[in-house]
Amino acid sequence: MSKGKPTPLYAFRPYGWSEEQSPLHCLLFYENYLLIGSGDGQIFWYDLKTLRPERSYLPNIRSPCLQLLRSGSYLISQSKAGDVSMWIKREGDSWIRKNKTDNNHTGFCRIQVLEVVSLHEANVMHLWDIRQPSDPCHSLKPMDRHEECEGNSIPVAVDFDINMKRGVYSGMTDTLGTFTTDGQTLKHLEMKHPLKMTNRGALSVVIQRAEFAATKSRIVAVGCCDGTVRVYSWSTGRPLGILPHGDGISSVQDVTFSEGPLESLNSESVIVAAGADSSVSFWSSDFTRKT
């Protein structure tokens, strides 16, 4: 990675600028769009070819939108009110809700598609099969085997590598927790050794998908409370770089990777971050070719 402070390829605020604007909680690449979920329940669509906003396709969910996911032809939204909804596209640009599950929990912990893994502020990790909404298939307290981790050990974000059957989660400590599942049913979670960080507090974590990585050396991006995105090697856990997002003070609420090159930014590999300061920033991850 080149010396000096990194600068984003592109940055913007969906709202424009206002002291009262809502934080941005989540990001999702969907076809030629970037979807952005906000603290006031709005879901913004940005055209990645023109870098221009489009009208909202999904309705306002009336509660902070904490997570947006894609599973096959479905879009999945999670609100702070505790409901997880599955949406399917109709003719044109309209969407209808096909399924809604209430996990009876109000908080800021976010789900991830595994089949689905959900984190709760009661320090419990749950595994659901969203094709058959019911009680969790498996539950585990992530820190049971990480007693050396001090402070608030509640996990708040999780991601999973389906090929390696290995996952990672973040929280308000100075560690990233890791876990594995069995290779057949994905019904069992086993905690592994945590990865140490130099800072405390990470609200989001994402693993670069193998099919979108420029090289075999994939990375993990972590959105941190100190206003940075920290990048690590997924295979070794070695720190690779620090990206200063937005105002450099407000927490990074979510981080994600592009699904292939973005011609509009002339970049093959892009990291995108969204923050509590209502800003979105795009970063090149080409430096990973040197690792």
DAHUPE-V491302 format. One record per run of one state. SS is the DSSP state (H for helix, E for strand, C for the rest). FROM is the first residue (numbers start at 1). TO is the last residue. Records with the same first field share a line. If there is no record, write none. Layout:
SS=FROM-TO, FROM-TO
This chain:
C=1-9, 13-23, 31-32, 39-42, 48-51, 55-64, 72-73, 80-82, 90-94, 103-110, 113-115, 121-123, 129-129, 133-137, 141-141, 146-154, 162-165, 172-174, 182-188, 197-201, 208-209, 213-218, 225-227, 234-238, 245-251, 258-261, 266-266, 268-269, 276-279, 285-285, 291-291
E=10-12, 24-30, 33-38, 43-47, 52-54, 65-71, 74-79, 83-89, 95-102, 111-112, 116-120, 124-128, 138-140, 155-161, 166-171, 175-181, 189-196, 202-207, 219-224, 228-233, 239-244, 252-257, 262-262, 267-267, 270-275, 280-284
H=130-132, 142-145, 210-212, 263-265, 286-290
